[in-house]
Amino acid sequence: MIGGRIALDRAEVAAFTDAAYSTVNHWHRHRARFGFPEGFQHDGREWFWLDDIEAFHTAHQAAKRAELTKVDRRGDSEDLIGSGAAARVLGYGSYRNLPDTLYDHPDRVEVLPDGRVRRLWFRRTVWAVADARTGRQSTGRTPGTTGARKPHPYADDLRLRAALELLNEADAAGRARRGLGVELARRLSIRQRTAQRLLSEARGAAERR
């Protein structure tokens, strides 16, 4: 609280908007393009007013929804499909475009003979992810919860412990925190973007203690 108003630092902006820390930096660097708040200095630190971030995020999400791909709703909702098919259902050209909320939470996992992992989802799960982009209610399994906003999608994620341990290891060894996202992604076999979000939440949780 600063002067009776709630302010967030960049890590908290990332947690509030469910964006990677690097994305917040990108928004700030190109704030004239995105309409991101200017921010201000207080006690030697950079802050952003919560209501300004809320207004920015609402407008940003609306702009993103206006550019959404068309969803393919053909097929049986109980079909199990792989990452390539899931990408096509969402209208993406590559599985690399799959959102983390889908890619990191497959309904089934198969280990192939060569040791690679194959992720599978019910078609209804993919549709639910697509519906969540617009706030549409789905009859399938909707990722996350509806109603009051959760503090952060990874707030109760057990992987936060690994993120916090990595931060503590780096601090104890006097290492810079740059590059920790790559290390955490390797340890947990997850995307670097997801690892950065976990580290951001872990940093925020440590600072709030």
C-alpha positions as a Markdown table, in Angstrom:
| # | Residue | x | y | z |
|---|---|---|---|---|
| 1 | Met | 0.0 | 0.0 | 0.0 |
| 2 | Ile | 1.4 | 3.4 | -1.0 |
| 3 | Gly | -0.7 | 6.4 | -0.1 |
| 4 | Gly | -3.7 | 4.2 | 0.4 |
| 5 | Arg | -3.4 | 2.6 | -3.0 |
| 6 | Ile | -2.2 | -0.9 | -4.0 |
| 7 | Ala | 1.0 | -1.0 | -6.0 |
| 8 | Leu | 2.8 | -3.9 | -7.7 |
| 9 | Asp | 6.4 | -4.5 | -8.7 |
| 10 | Arg | 7.2 | -6.1 | -12.0 |
| 11 | Ala | 7.2 | -9.7 | -10.5 |
| 12 | Glu | 3.8 | -9.1 | -9.1 |
| 13 | Val | 2.6 | -7.6 | -12.4 |
| 14 | Ala | 3.7 | -10.8 | -14.0 |
| 15 | Ala | 1.9 | -12.9 | -11.4 |
| 16 | Phe | -1.3 | -10.8 | -11.7 |
| 17 | Thr | -1.5 | -10.8 | -15.5 |
| 18 | Asp | -0.3 | -14.5 | -15.8 |
| 19 | Ala | 2.5 | -13.3 | -18.0 |
| 20 | Ala | 6.2 | -14.2 | -18.1 |
| 21 | Tyr | 8.5 | -11.7 | -16.4 |
| 22 | Ser | 10.2 | -11.1 | -19.8 |
| 23 | Thr | 6.8 | -10.3 | -21.3 |
| 24 | Val | 6.2 | -7.6 | -18.7 |
| 25 | Asn | 9.6 | -6.2 | -19.6 |
| 26 | His | 8.6 | -6.2 | -23.2 |
| 27 | Trp | 5.3 | -4.4 | -22.5 |
| 28 | His | 7.1 | -1.8 | -20.5 |
| 29 | Arg | 9.9 | -1.3 | -23.1 |
| 30 | His | 7.2 | -0.8 | -25.8 |
| 31 | Arg | 4.6 | 0.8 | -23.6 |
| 32 | Ala | 3.7 | 3.4 | -26.3 |
| 33 | Arg | 2.6 | 0.5 | -28.5 |
| 34 | Phe | 0.8 | -1.6 | -25.9 |
| 35 | Gly | -0.5 | 1.2 | -23.6 |
| 36 | Phe | 1.4 | -0.2 | -20.6 |
| 37 | Pro | 1.4 | 2.1 | -17.6 |
| 38 | Glu | 4.5 | 4.3 | -17.0 |
| 39 | Gly | 5.1 | 3.3 | -13.4 |
| 40 | Phe | 6.8 | 5.3 | -10.7 |
| 41 | Gln | 9.6 | 5.2 | -8.2 |
| 42 | His | 9.1 | 4.9 | -4.4 |
| 43 | Asp | 11.7 | 4.2 | -1.8 |
| 44 | Gly | 14.2 | 3.4 | -4.6 |
| 45 | Arg | 12.0 | 0.8 | -6.3 |
| 46 | Glu | 9.8 | 0.8 | -9.3 |
| 47 | Trp | 6.0 | 0.3 | -8.9 |
| 48 | Phe | 2.8 | 0.2 | -10.9 |
| 49 | Trp | -0.6 | 1.1 | -9.6 |
| 50 | Leu | -2.9 | -2.0 | -9.5 |
| 51 | Asp | -5.8 | -0.3 | -11.0 |
| 52 | Asp | -3.7 | 0.9 | -13.9 |
| 53 | Ile | -2.5 | -2.7 | -14.5 |
| 54 | Glu | -6.1 | -4.0 | -14.3 |
| 55 | Ala | -7.2 | -1.4 | -16.9 |
| 56 | Phe | -4.2 | -2.3 | -19.2 |
| 57 | His | -4.7 | -6.0 | -18.9 |
| 58 | Thr | -8.5 | -5.8 | -19.6 |
| 59 | Ala | -7.8 | -3.8 | -22.8 |
| 60 | His | -4.9 | -6.1 | -23.8 |
| 61 | Gln | -7.0 | -9.3 | -23.4 |
| 62 | Ala | -9.8 | -7.7 | -25.4 |
| 63 | Ala | -7.4 | -6.9 | -28.2 |
| 64 | Lys | -6.0 | -10.5 | -28.1 |
| 65 | Arg | -9.5 | -12.0 | -28.2 |
| 66 | Ala | -10.3 | -9.9 | -31.3 |
| 67 | Glu | -7.4 | -11.8 | -33.1 |
| 68 | Leu | -8.2 | -15.3 | -31.9 |
| 69 | Thr | -7.9 | -18.2 | -34.3 |
| 70 | Lys | -11.0 | -20.2 | -35.4 |
| 71 | Val | -11.5 | -23.4 | -33.4 |
| 72 | Asp | -12.2 | -26.7 | -35.2 |
| 73 | Arg | -15.1 | -28.3 | -33.2 |
| 74 | Arg | -15.5 | -31.3 | -35.4 |
| 75 | Gly | -15.0 | -34.8 | -34.0 |
| 76 | Asp | -15.9 | -36.7 | -30.8 |
| 77 | Ser | -15.2 | -34.9 | -27.5 |
| 78 | Glu | -13.7 | -38.1 | -26.0 |
| 79 | Asp | -11.1 | -38.6 | -28.8 |
| 80 | Leu | -7.5 | -38.5 | -27.5 |
| 81 | Ile | -5.3 | -36.4 | -29.8 |
| 82 | Gly | -1.7 | -35.5 | -29.8 |
| 83 | Ser | 0.0 | -32.1 | -29.8 |
| 84 | Gly | -0.1 | -31.7 | -33.6 |
| 85 | Ala | -3.8 | -32.4 | -33.8 |
| 86 | Ala | -4.4 | -30.2 | -30.7 |
| 87 | Ala | -2.7 | -27.3 | -32.5 |
| 88 | Arg | -4.8 | -27.8 | -35.6 |
| 89 | Val | -8.0 | -27.8 | -33.4 |
| 90 | Leu | -6.9 | -24.4 | -32.0 |
| 91 | Gly | -6.1 | -23.1 | -35.5 |
| 92 | Tyr | -2.3 | -23.0 | -34.9 |
| 93 | Gly | 0.3 | -24.0 | -37.5 |
| 94 | Ser | 2.6 | -25.7 | -35.0 |
| 95 | Tyr | 2.4 | -27.5 | -31.6 |
| 96 | Arg | 5.0 | -25.0 | -30.4 |
| 97 | Asn | 2.1 | -22.4 | -30.3 |
| 98 | Leu | 0.1 | -24.5 | -27.8 |
| 99 | Pro | -0.6 | -22.5 | -24.6 |
| 100 | Asp | 1.2 | -23.6 | -21.4 |
| 101 | Thr | -2.2 | -24.3 | -19.7 |
| 102 | Leu | -2.6 | -27.1 | -22.2 |
| 103 | Tyr | 0.9 | -28.3 | -23.0 |
| 104 | Asp | 2.0 | -28.6 | -19.4 |
| 105 | His | -1.2 | -30.5 | -18.3 |
| 106 | Pro | -1.9 | -33.4 | -20.7 |
| 107 | Asp | -4.7 | -35.8 | -19.9 |
| 108 | Arg | -2.5 | -38.8 | -20.8 |
| 109 | Val | 1.2 | -39.3 | -21.2 |
| 110 | Glu | 2.8 | -42.1 | -23.3 |
| 111 | Val | 6.5 | -42.9 | -23.1 |
| 112 | Leu | 7.7 | -44.0 | -26.5 |
| 113 | Pro | 10.3 | -46.7 | -27.1 |
| 114 | Asp | 13.1 | -44.1 | -27.7 |
| 115 | Gly | 12.3 | -42.5 | -24.3 |
| 116 | Arg | 10.5 | -39.5 | -25.7 |
| 117 | Val | 7.2 | -38.4 | -24.1 |
| 118 | Arg | 4.0 | -38.1 | -26.1 |
| 119 | Arg | 1.3 | -35.9 | -24.6 |
| 120 | Leu | -2.3 | -36.6 | -25.3 |
| 121 | Trp | -5.5 | -34.6 | -24.6 |
| 122 | Phe | -9.2 | -35.3 | -24.9 |
| 123 | Arg | -10.7 | -33.2 | -27.7 |
| 124 | Arg | -13.0 | -31.7 | -25.1 |
| 125 | Thr | -10.0 | -30.5 | -23.0 |
| 126 | Val | -8.6 | -28.6 | -26.1 |
| 127 | Trp | -12.0 | -27.1 | -26.7 |
| 128 | Ala | -12.2 | -26.0 | -23.0 |
| 129 | Val | -8.8 | -24.2 | -23.4 |
| 130 | Ala | -10.1 | -22.5 | -26.5 |
| 131 | Asp | -13.3 | -21.4 | -24.7 |
| 132 | Ala | -11.3 | -20.1 | -21.8 |
| 133 | Arg | -9.7 | -17.6 | -24.1 |
| 134 | Thr | -13.0 | -15.7 | -24.5 |
| 135 | Gly | -14.6 | -16.6 | -21.1 |
| 136 | Arg | -17.1 | -18.8 | -22.8 |
| 137 | Gln | -18.5 | -21.6 | -20.6 |
| 138 | Ser | -17.5 | -25.1 | -21.9 |
| 139 | Thr | -19.2 | -28.4 | -21.3 |
| 140 | Gly | -15.8 | -30.0 | -21.2 |
| 141 | Arg | -13.1 | -29.9 | -18.5 |
| 142 | Thr | -12.2 | -26.2 | -18.1 |
| 143 | Pro | -8.7 | -25.5 | -17.0 |
| 144 | Gly | -8.4 | -23.5 | -13.7 |
| 145 | Thr | -11.4 | -22.3 | -11.8 |
| 146 | Thr | -14.1 | -19.8 | -12.4 |
| 147 | Gly | -15.2 | -17.1 | -9.9 |
| 148 | Ala | -12.8 | -15.1 | -7.8 |
| 149 | Arg | -9.4 | -14.6 | -9.2 |
| 150 | Lys | -6.7 | -16.9 | -7.9 |
| 151 | Pro | -3.5 | -15.2 | -6.7 |
| 152 | His | -1.6 | -16.9 | -9.5 |
| 153 | Pro | -2.2 | -20.1 | -11.6 |
| 154 | Tyr | 0.9 | -21.6 | -10.0 |
| 155 | Ala | 0.1 | -20.5 | -6.4 |
| 156 | Asp | -0.6 | -24.1 | -5.3 |
| 157 | Asp | 1.8 | -25.8 | -7.7 |
| 158 | Leu | 4.2 | -28.2 | -6.0 |
| 159 | Arg | 6.8 | -27.2 | -8.6 |
| 160 | Leu | 7.1 | -23.9 | -6.7 |
| 161 | Arg | 9.2 | -25.7 | -4.1 |
| 162 | Ala | 11.8 | -26.6 | -6.8 |
| 163 | Ala | 11.8 | -23.0 | -8.0 |
| 164 | Leu | 12.3 | -21.7 | -4.5 |
| 165 | Glu | 15.1 | -24.2 | -3.8 |
| 166 | Leu | 16.8 | -23.1 | -7.0 |
| 167 | Leu | 16.6 | -19.5 | -6.0 |
| 168 | Asn | 18.0 | -20.2 | -2.6 |
| 169 | Glu | 20.8 | -22.3 | -4.1 |
| 170 | Ala | 21.8 | -19.4 | -6.4 |
| 171 | Asp | 21.6 | -16.8 | -3.5 |
| 172 | Ala | 23.7 | -19.1 | -1.2 |
| 173 | Ala | 26.3 | -19.5 | -3.9 |
| 174 | Gly | 26.3 | -15.8 | -4.8 |
| 175 | Arg | 25.2 | -16.6 | -8.3 |
| 176 | Ala | 23.3 | -14.2 | -10.5 |
| 177 | Arg | 19.7 | -15.2 | -11.1 |
| 178 | Arg | 20.0 | -14.8 | -14.8 |
| 179 | Gly | 19.7 | -18.2 | -16.5 |
| 180 | Leu | 17.8 | -19.9 | -13.7 |
| 181 | Gly | 14.8 | -20.4 | -16.0 |
| 182 | Val | 16.8 | -22.6 | -18.3 |
| 183 | Glu | 18.1 | -24.6 | -15.3 |
| 184 | Leu | 14.6 | -25.0 | -13.8 |
| 185 | Ala | 13.2 | -26.0 | -17.2 |
| 186 | Arg | 15.8 | -28.7 | -17.4 |
| 187 | Arg | 15.3 | -30.0 | -13.9 |
| 188 | Leu | 11.5 | -30.3 | -14.3 |
| 189 | Ser | 11.3 | -31.1 | -18.0 |
| 190 | Ile | 9.0 | -28.1 | -18.7 |
| 191 | Arg | 9.0 | -25.2 | -21.0 |
| 192 | Gln | 11.3 | -22.2 | -20.2 |
| 193 | Arg | 8.3 | -19.9 | -20.2 |
| 194 | Thr | 6.6 | -22.0 | -17.5 |
| 195 | Ala | 9.9 | -22.1 | -15.6 |
| 196 | Gln | 10.1 | -18.3 | -15.7 |
| 197 | Arg | 6.6 | -18.0 | -14.4 |
| 198 | Leu | 7.3 | -20.4 | -11.5 |
| 199 | Leu | 10.4 | -18.5 | -10.6 |
| 200 | Ser | 8.5 | -15.2 | -10.7 |
| 201 | Glu | 5.8 | -16.6 | -8.3 |
| 202 | Ala | 8.5 | -18.1 | -6.1 |
| 203 | Arg | 10.3 | -14.7 | -5.9 |
| 204 | Gly | 7.0 | -12.9 | -5.1 |
| 205 | Ala | 6.1 | -15.5 | -2.4 |
| 206 | Ala | 9.5 | -15.1 | -0.8 |
| 207 | Glu | 9.2 | -11.3 | -0.8 |
| 208 | Arg | 5.8 | -11.4 | 0.8 |
| 209 | Arg | 7.0 | -13.5 | 3.7 |
